Amino acid sequence: MIQAIVFLPLLAALVAGLGQRFIGNFAAKAVTTGALFISCALSWPIFLSFVAGTGEAGVVPVLQWVHSGALQFDWELRVDSLTAVMLVVITTVSALVHLYSWGYMEEDPDQPRFFAYLSLFTFAMLMLVTANNLVQMFFGWEGVGLASYLLIGFWYKKPSANAAAIKAFVVNRVGDLGFMLGIFGTFLVFGTVSIPAILDAAPGMAGSSISFLGMRLDTMTILCLLLFIGAMGKSAQLGLHTWLPDAMEGPTPVSALIHAATMVTAGVFMVCRLSPMFETAPIALGVVTFVGAATCFFAATVGTTQWDIKRVIAYSTCSQLGYMFFAAGVGAYGAAMFHLFTHAFFKALLFLGAGSVIHAMHHEQDMRYYGGLRKHIPLTYWAMMMGTLAITGVGIAGVAGFAGFHSKDGILEAAFAAGGGGQIAFWVGIFAALLTSFYSWRLVFLTFYGKPRWEQSEHIQHAVHDDHGHGDHAHDDHHHDSKSDGTAGYHPHESPWTMLVPLALLSVGAVFAGYAFKYPFIYPEQGLAFWNGSMLAYDAELMHHAHEVPTWVKWTPFAVMALGLFLAWNSYIRNTELPAKFVAQFRLLHRFLFNKWYFDELYNILFVKPAFAIGRFFWKRGDEGTIDRFGPDGAAALVQGGTRLAVRLQSGYVYGYAFVMLLGLVGLASWAMVKFL
């Protein structure tokens, strides 16, 4: 069963990718989408068996791989509760994204290529989460990096898409260098890349030291920090986060797949999979907590100022990943995985809902040109409402709530119970929850409420006048009449059923996933049973204390959610002039946040410009000034000139050769006369 789950997406990707126009659009879509739905259908029974306590962890061999001296490992598929969580997250979201793409990419001429990339992405992620050794994990790790490059730059004729794809690839290579060094160091220390063997031996290495950069440092701290650098790149943590918002240059289904279920969660999964290693390195866990909390805060502040609907959701992804990491940092790995699980549903819902809005608004992504859409696209509106209620954590402590309420509150309570740095992370998370509520409801109010502001959009005016739209995708099925007065004849239209069905199914997950599965993830007794055999360092005592935190701790997330809702309503519904006044009053702060803390500009100065300068130096001075000068333009040119002269001498005529011989004899005779006479 596990072999079918993993390899069906690969087989479908090969059929669609190699078949291309030979099999046509429909066949490519049907094969890839059907394969993903089969994988999804096979994944849920595995997950539910672990939830029920009947699942058994095991390893399924595929083939022998590398046997070279001490380095020996095979290609194996590990199945346990941690893998099962990732299987349902990946296959469910990917299957729905495939179906959604039927409508969203309907007019794109390269549909087989797009669906092949989606399935390849899914296969790489499945390889990552089923890995039983670090090399196999790295294979999947790099596979999702490649697939993300292909998908982000899918519209390769757009310079912005190419730039975003290159940026994602390069930034992830920085993180991957740390991950590779971590794998090399782990093999050096433990003599194996087998994950179970490493985790069994990890406690025995606590307190040992290793020579690193000429210093004696704690072995496990160095290894865990190097591995975490890889997680920072893949999961877009502060410092290596700059690629994630730009990844929205790809088609919206790509954004949903990358941000919700696959690539960005790989780092969180890796830290949780190797949690027994991290438990032996308190300093490394402190770094994970700090980086996660800082990312959570940073991304939330930036999200409050953005106008692009997809960019707002992208920064919310970055912020939610910060929650997952600081949960892992305080030792609440079950809570981190629970938020990863629920986040997949409501974040995929928000991205696909945003895609439905963009579809309705002729590819316009600026929320300043929306307004009043709830009457025109009511199904999309209600789907986005479910996603917003989930991400903002709407719920009543001890009663019920949406998905994000159970998982995010579980993280905050665990952080508070952990004490020390965990309590600092708790307060940072509380403030980020306030900002999350504000920017999420700001998105809803700007998009679905107020007066329509469509007449200001060049995209929509162009669509109305010319019956042709350009932008996030190439779908041109829109409604208009013969009027030519701006947008007087334009009416936003609801998406086709292939896009609405995934929204409806994801809405169910956004509403019920938290309540339905909170017990096995974060409740001490059930959690011990659920995570048994997964090698996860589940701390039942910490989770027990988390459920016994003071009442005010349990109610604080709800309070800040309500405050964020009120601030957004007051600013964008009641008093719409307030945001402009705030910007005028705090212009420098707004500019700082709107420009994303100037990370891109800083990196441009520190890394990009020097890299180009070095490249230009080697090009002009090295390649052209030295190699070309003394090579093609120097010695080679001399040889070429001599060759031309020799060719002229080798004419093939006898009288020509006789004349040359005569000249030689005359020269020889002249030399002899001068020399001897």
Secondary structure, DSSP 8 states (H G I E B T S, - for coil): -HHHHHHHHHHHHHHHHHHGGGTHHHHHHHHHHHHHHHHHHHHHHHHHHHHHT----EEEEEEEEEEETTEEEEEEEEESHHHHHHHHHHHHHHHHHHHHHHHHTTT-TTHHHHHHHHHHHHHHHHHHHTBSBHHHHHHHHHHHHHHHHHHHTSSTTSHHHHHHHHHHHHHHHHHHHHHHHHHHHHHHHHS--BHHHHHHHGGGGTT-EEEETTEEEEHHHHHHHHHHHHHHHHTT-TTS-THHHHGGGS-HHHHHIIIIISGGGHHHHHHHHTHHHHHT-HHHHHHHHHHHHHHHHHHHHHHTT--BHHHHHHHHHHHHHHHHHHHHHTT-HHHHHHHHHHHHHHHHHHHHHHHHHHHHTTT--BGGG---GGGTSHHHHHHHHHHHHHHTT-EETTTEE-HHHHHHHHHHHHHHHH-THHHHHHHHHHHHHHHHHHHHHHHHHHHHSSS--GGG-HHHHHHHHHS---SS------B--S--STTTT-B-----HHHHHHHHHHHHHHHHHHHHHHHHHHSHHHHHHHHTTTT----HHHHHHHTTS-HHHHHHHHHHHHHHHHHHHIIIII-TTHHHHHHHHTHHHHHHHHTGGGHHHHHIIIIIHHHHHHHHHIIIIIIIIIIIHHIIIIIHHHHHHHHHHHHHH----HHHHHHHHHHHHHHHHHHHHHHH-
